[in-house]
Amino acid sequence: MTSVGRTRARGVETLSLDSPDTRNALSAALVGDLADALADCAEDADVRAVVLTHTGNTFCAGADLRDPPAPDALVGLLRQIVELPRPVVARVTGHVRAGGLGLLAACDIAAAATTATFAFTEVRIGVAPAVISLPLLPRTDPRALARYYLTGERLDAAEATRIGLLTAAGDDVDAVLEPVLDGLRRAAPEALTETKRLLTARVLEAFDRDAADLTALSARLFSSPQAREGMTAFLERRDPAWAL
């Protein structure tokens, strides 16, 4: 059974992360299912745009600590979103943590409800936001990222919009996205593809330059003693040994 739901309306394919029992954490299975669905969208000429959304109160909780995807699989998924010849629009009504923020950054447009919250929680479990930096660093305010990467603090939708993590936020995310999707439906398909190519060139340069190093860094940190302690503490709902 797939962990990604699919619906279509007037040329817009909606892909819904649908593993609420794990808060849509990025497991190997979920990453594989989403990659397959995106590949189908890339090949389907009737798809004008893709909306990436979720079931439950969490868009994505980050890597599934019980069944994490291989770092190169996550790199491949993020690059697939960036390279998809259709615009990809994130629609968020819940919380986003760690690796889930990489999905947002890979999307061309990202909108959220004002109730959504965001946090780079990697440092709190003994790792770093390595692979997800590939789309994040070229698109997000660097001073803000320094703060939120290093502290793991939670930020709200207004702050996420201010720093470039989101395109827009509002009480009703569907109202926010209505003119966006209308515009995409009115745009010529080839023009959309070529315009997206212009917009993503700098992001893809980061993938070409840094993906191998960041994949190696992620693998090294996830296998470290600090990560084992951090993940164990997280699963046991206690502070890790280094917390002061």
ZIVENGI-V942016 format. One record per residue. RES is the residue in one small letter. SS is DSSP state (H for helix, E for strand, - for the rest). OMEGA is omega as a letter, one per 40 degrees, with the letter a starting at -180 (none if undefined). D_LAST is the distance of its C-alpha to the last C-alpha in Angstrom with 2 decimals. Layout:
# ZIVENGI-V942016
RES	SS	OMEGA	D_LAST
RES	SS	OMEGA	D_LAST
This chain:
# ZIVENGI-V942016
m	-	a	43.49
t	-	i	41.93
s	-	i	38.52
v	E	i	39.89
g	E	a	42.40
r	E	i	45.17
t	E	i	47.52
r	E	i	49.76
a	E	i	51.37
r	-	i	53.67
g	-	i	52.36
v	E	i	48.63
e	E	i	46.94
t	E	i	43.88
l	E	a	41.44
s	E	i	39.02
l	E	a	35.96
d	-	i	36.79
s	-	a	34.29
p	H	i	32.70
d	H	i	31.67
t	H	a	29.04
r	-	i	28.45
n	-	i	30.52
a	-	a	27.99
l	E	i	29.44
s	E	i	30.92
a	H	a	33.55
a	H	a	36.18
l	H	i	35.16
v	H	i	35.01
g	H	a	38.43
d	H	a	39.96
l	H	i	38.89
a	H	i	40.23
d	H	a	43.51
a	H	i	43.89
l	H	i	43.30
a	H	i	45.84
d	H	i	48.35
c	H	a	47.84
a	H	a	48.41
e	H	a	51.74
d	-	a	52.96
a	-	a	55.05
d	-	i	54.95
v	-	i	51.22
r	-	a	50.83
a	E	a	47.06
v	E	i	44.12
v	E	i	41.68
l	E	a	38.40
t	E	a	36.98
h	E	i	35.55
t	-	i	36.06
g	-	a	33.58
n	-	i	30.79
t	E	i	28.87
f	E	i	30.46
c	E	a	28.25
a	-	a	24.83
g	-	a	24.57
a	E	i	25.23
d	-	a	26.17
l	-	i	23.71
r	-	a	26.45
d	-	a	29.20
p	E	i	28.02
p	-	i	30.83
a	-	a	31.56
p	H	a	30.17
d	H	i	33.76
a	H	i	34.75
l	H	i	32.22
v	H	a	33.45
g	H	i	36.95
l	H	a	36.28
l	H	i	34.78
r	H	i	37.70
q	H	i	40.13
i	H	a	39.08
v	H	a	39.38
e	H	a	42.73
l	-	a	44.22
p	-	i	47.57
r	-	i	46.86
p	E	i	44.41
v	E	a	41.33
v	E	i	39.93
a	E	i	36.64
r	E	a	36.88
v	E	i	33.60
t	-	a	33.46
g	-	a	30.06
h	E	a	26.53
v	E	a	25.78
r	E	i	22.73
a	-	a	22.14
g	H	i	25.46
g	H	i	27.36
l	H	i	26.89
g	H	i	28.78
l	H	i	31.65
l	H	a	31.77
a	H	i	31.87
a	H	a	34.60
c	-	a	36.76
d	-	i	39.28
i	E	i	38.66
a	E	i	35.77
a	E	a	35.99
a	E	i	33.81
a	E	a	34.10
t	-	i	32.24
t	-	a	30.27
a	-	i	28.66
t	E	a	25.00
f	E	i	23.47
a	E	i	20.17
f	-	a	19.36
t	-	a	16.72
e	H	a	17.17
v	H	a	14.08
r	H	i	12.01
i	H	i	14.12
g	-	i	14.35
v	-	a	17.63
a	-	i	19.26
p	-	a	21.90
a	-	a	24.55
v	-	a	27.80
i	-	i	27.50
s	H	a	27.39
l	H	i	31.09
p	H	a	32.26
l	H	a	29.33
l	H	i	29.44
p	H	a	33.18
r	H	a	33.09
t	-	a	30.01
d	-	a	29.06
p	H	i	27.17
r	H	i	25.18
a	H	i	24.04
l	H	i	23.18
a	H	i	21.03
r	H	a	18.89
y	H	i	18.82
y	H	a	18.55
l	H	a	15.51
t	H	a	13.52
g	-	a	14.95
e	-	i	15.98
r	E	i	18.95
l	E	a	22.27
d	E	a	25.56
a	H	i	29.02
a	H	i	30.12
e	H	i	27.34
a	H	i	27.91
t	H	a	31.55
r	H	a	30.97
i	-	i	29.13
g	-	i	31.72
l	-	i	29.89
l	-	i	32.52
t	-	a	36.14
a	E	i	36.46
a	E	i	35.16
g	E	i	37.02
d	-	i	37.36
d	-	a	39.77
v	H	i	38.78
d	H	i	42.26
a	H	i	43.87
v	H	a	41.72
l	H	a	42.85
e	H	i	46.50
p	H	i	47.74
v	H	a	45.67
l	H	i	47.27
d	H	i	50.63
g	H	i	50.43
l	H	i	49.59
r	H	a	52.50
r	H	a	54.84
a	-	i	53.86
a	-	a	55.96
p	H	a	54.26
e	H	i	54.89
a	H	i	53.86
l	H	a	50.51
t	H	a	49.98
e	H	i	50.86
t	H	i	48.89
k	H	i	45.77
r	H	i	46.46
l	H	a	46.50
l	H	a	43.20
t	H	a	41.31
a	H	a	42.66
r	H	i	39.65
v	H	a	37.22
l	H	i	39.33
e	H	i	39.35
a	H	i	35.57
f	H	a	36.12
d	H	a	38.88
r	H	a	36.96
d	H	a	33.40
a	H	a	33.54
a	H	a	33.99
d	H	a	31.14
l	H	i	28.66
t	H	i	29.86
a	H	i	29.29
l	H	i	25.77
s	H	a	24.96
a	H	a	26.55
r	H	a	24.73
l	H	a	21.23
f	H	i	22.05
s	-	a	23.23
s	-	i	20.27
p	H	i	18.14
q	H	i	14.95
a	H	i	16.99
r	H	i	18.23
e	H	a	14.87
g	H	a	13.85
m	H	i	17.29
t	H	i	17.40
a	H	i	14.25
f	H	a	15.85
l	H	i	19.16
e	-	i	17.92
r	-	i	16.15
r	-	i	12.80
d	-	i	9.21
p	-	a	9.33
a	-	a	8.43
w	-	a	6.32
a	-	a	3.83
l	-	none	0.00
